[in-house]
């Protein structure tokens, strides 16, 4: 019921003043939470770009959305590998060349509980994809979001942020003391630290863009595909775990609802603002993450 309300409210505002439909990007929009979020954005009248590594899977998702909505020209699929700076830069170049505007960015893609591996530029994969890749992408798209009537950035974080007492920057290169779930929790803490640091900069620049983070809850999705034990737990527990449609509600709410037009820098669960951990709210920790992200990616805010 709430999902339908947000979609109907957004549909009434889904055409820009130049008569073109509003535009959204959903990373990892081909499966799970991302697919459900992309579907809702299309239903709300947004032209939605599914940004993913697997173009074949993205095309299948776009076809499913078209069949569900009777809208055959409301999506595009673009290749994006968040572990590769070159792929992110190529995505940004193609996006600009196609002349897209941008109203909503949903940073949904992520990896969890994986064997040690590294991004193309040598950072631990979970931190590199979940934070650094989205950091680079978001700052690259911010000039377009800043031109929107009211641009929105939605960041998928997690309750796992509470398990991190701080990001071990000295352990982000190399597998020394690597912890599959520990490094995941650090990446999810980074998602919220980034949300707060970006919000502070947007407000300082008097931008209309908002940025909020959310926790989707425990859902049965492909996020656990690298851990046989968790796959078994998911199969057994799927009757009590959330469906992707349920888990995506907070993302959809933050992307579409007029209730959060002027809300920014918050952490949501079940569409309700929550209080994250003490370290997540620490301004020094937020600013340190920003400084490290600039150092690691050679990318800083430009509006």
Number of C-alpha atoms within 10 A of each C-alpha: 5 11 18 12 13 22 23 17 15 20 19 10 17 23 15 14 10 7 8 12 20 26 26 26 27 24 27 26 28 29 22 21 30 28 25 23 29 31 25 27 30 26 23 22 21 27 24 29 25 28 26 23 20 15 16 12 15 24 17 14 22 27 16 16 22 18 11 13 14 12 15 13 11 20 25 14 23 19 18 25 22 29 26 18 20 14 17 19 15 15 19 18 12 13 16 13 9 9 8 15 21 26 27 28 25 28 28 24 26 23 18 23 19 18 14 15 14 19 20 16 15 15 20 23 29 30 27 26 23 27 28 28 27 24 26 23 22 20 17 21 19 22 16 17 27 20 16 19 14 16 23 28 26 24 28 26 29 24 17 16 25 17 16 21 14 15 21 10 11 8 14 20 16 14 14 10 10 15 14 15 16 16 26 26 27 24 30 30 30 28 28 28 29 29 26 26 20 24 21 18 12 21 14 9 10 9 16 19 25 27 29 29 29 27 24 24 18 17 22 22 18 14 19 19 15 14 15 10 11 15 17 12 13 20 12 11 14 15 10 11 17 17 18 21 19 17 25 28 24 25 30 26 24 28 29 26 18 14 10 15 16 11 15 24 20 19 23 23 20 17 17 12 14 13 12 17 16 9 18 25 14 12 14 13 18 22 17 16 19 21 12 13 20 16 11 15 14 9 14 15 16 9 15
